[in-house]
Amino acid sequence: MANTRELTHDHRDWLRHAARAGYAARGAVFLIIGYFAFRAAFASGEAMDSKDAVGQIAGSAFGTILLSVLVLALSCFAAWRIIQVVFDVDHHGTDTKGLFVRVGLIFSALAYGALAFYAASLLIGMARGGGGNGFVAKAYEAGYGVWLTYLIAAGMAAAGAAHVFKGAKAGFEKYMDIPEGVRSWLTPVCQFGLIARGVTFFILAGLLFTGAASYASGDTPGLDTALSAIEGWSFGWALLSLTGLGLMAFGIYALAEALYRRINIEAVV
């Protein structure tokens, strides 16, 4: 009996470590994206998306080792998102709000799973440049691509609203055990990061909605497109630098989750 309890405890610890590694990997990706967005505001550099950030890691010193760690961590994060949905470890429930949150977690799992696959393809030399979203391209060929793009835009807008609301209300605090010594500065940084991430979702939704008819190739805009759009606005350099700082703050928020988030896995095992 004691051995069974010991194995269960070890299993839970492994799951907790895997989830925290995933949050840390997400933080690293957004720190890189935010840094390059900030730099692009003052130099001739280009904004990047999550795939570019992974490529940056691949090209760094010890790139193969770092990329291997990233593949594992992002895969763990995608798996953790699925666990959050299936077992409802954060007790979101099955009301409208709870289901909305859980659907968002599914999309997050798919996004980070795809990013893990991309990182793995870089690791084994399979990545290829160019190309758009094949699924979207097929939808356009079938005649319902525009409506699918509108649906994705609506999802982006909803995600943006959720991030802004969560940031403004500091709703993340109920899932985290932030020490009092760091709460005074960490909470505002996390709020700023969530709001900045929400703003990029709103911009993406707008780009998708206004350009839906022109994405027949499936080359729909990504985070880098949203950041480039900000750069083209009046005082775009200032807004882009602020957004870059915000995305770095979002990276810090993800790292804070890696350290302080409660990983409720009792329902899993």
Residue pairs with C-beta under 8 A, 6 or more apart in sequence:
8 269
11 269
12 265
12 266
12 268
12 269
15 80
15 83
15 263
15 265
15 268
15 269
16 263
16 265
18 76
18 79
18 80
19 76
19 77
19 80
19 83
19 261
19 263
19 265
20 258
20 259
20 261
20 263
21 72
21 73
21 76
21 77
21 258
22 73
22 74
22 75
22 76
22 77
22 78
22 79
22 80
22 112
22 258
23 77
23 254
23 255
23 257
23 258
23 261
24 73
24 254
24 255
24 258
25 69
25 70
25 73
25 74
25 76
25 77
26 74
26 77
26 112
26 251
26 254
27 251
27 252
27 253
27 254
27 255
27 257
27 258
28 57
28 70
28 251
29 50
29 53
29 54
29 115
29 251
30 53
30 193
30 197
30 247
30 248
30 250
30 251
30 254
31 248
31 251
31 252
31 255
32 48
32 53
32 56
32 57
32 251
33 47
33 48
33 49
33 50
33 52
33 53
33 223
33 247
33 251
34 244
34 245
34 246
34 247
34 248
34 249
34 250
34 251
35 244
35 248
36 45
36 46
36 47
36 48
36 52
36 53
36 56
36 244
37 47
37 48
37 227
37 240
37 241
37 243
37 244
37 247
38 240
38 241
38 244
38 245
38 248
39 45
39 244
40 46
40 47
40 227
40 231
40 240
40 244
41 231
41 236
41 237
41 238
41 240
41 241
41 244
42 237
42 241
46 224
46 228
47 223
47 224
47 227
47 228
47 231
47 240
48 56
48 223
48 224
48 227
49 222
49 223
49 224
49 225
50 115
50 223
51 115
51 118
52 224
54 67
54 70
54 115
54 118
54 119
54 122
55 122
57 63
57 66
57 67
57 70
57 119
58 64
58 66
58 67
58 119
58 122
58 123
60 66
64 123
67 119
67 122
67 123
68 123
70 116
70 119
71 116
71 119
71 120
71 123
74 112
74 113
74 115
74 116
74 119
75 113
75 116
77 112
77 116
78 109
78 110
78 112
78 113
78 116
79 109
81 105
81 106
81 108
81 109
81 112
82 106
82 109
83 89
83 265
83 268
84 90
84 102
84 105
85 102
85 105
85 106
85 109
87 265
87 267
87 268
88 98
88 102
88 267
89 263
89 264
89 265
89 267
89 268
90 175
90 264
91 264
92 98
92 99
92 101
92 102
100 158
100 162
101 162
104 158
104 159
104 162
107 155
107 159
118 127
121 127
132 215
132 217
132 218
132 219
132 220
133 218
133 219
133 220
134 218
135 218
136 145
136 148
136 149
136 152
136 215
136 218
136 220
137 145
137 216
137 217
137 218
138 218
139 145
139 148
140 146
140 215
140 216
140 217
140 218
145 212
145 215
145 216
145 218
146 212
146 213
149 208
149 209
149 212
149 215
149 220
150 208
150 209
150 212
152 208
152 220
153 204
153 205
153 206
153 208
153 209
153 212
154 205
156 201
156 202
156 204
156 205
156 208
157 201
157 202
157 205
159 198
159 201
160 198
160 199
160 200
160 201
160 202
160 204
160 205
161 198
162 198
163 194
163 195
163 197
163 198
163 201
164 194
164 195
164 198
164 199
165 171
166 172
166 194
167 190
167 191
167 192
167 193
167 194
167 195
167 198
168 191
168 195
170 187
170 190
170 191
172 190
172 194
172 253
172 257
173 187
175 261
175 262
176 256
176 257
176 260
176 261
176 262
177 260
177 262
178 186
178 187
178 256
178 260
179 260
186 252
186 256
189 249
189 252
189 253
190 249
190 252
190 253
190 256
192 245
192 246
192 249
193 246
193 247
193 248
193 249
193 250
193 251
193 252
193 253
194 250
194 253
195 246
196 242
196 243
196 245
196 246
196 247
196 249
196 250
197 246
197 247
197 250
199 243
199 246
200 223
200 226
200 227
200 243
200 247
203 226
203 229
203 230
204 221
204 222
204 223
204 225
204 226
207 221
207 225
207 226
207 229
208 215
208 220
208 221
211 221
221 229
227 240
227 243
227 244
230 236
230 239
230 240
230 243
231 237
231 240
233 239
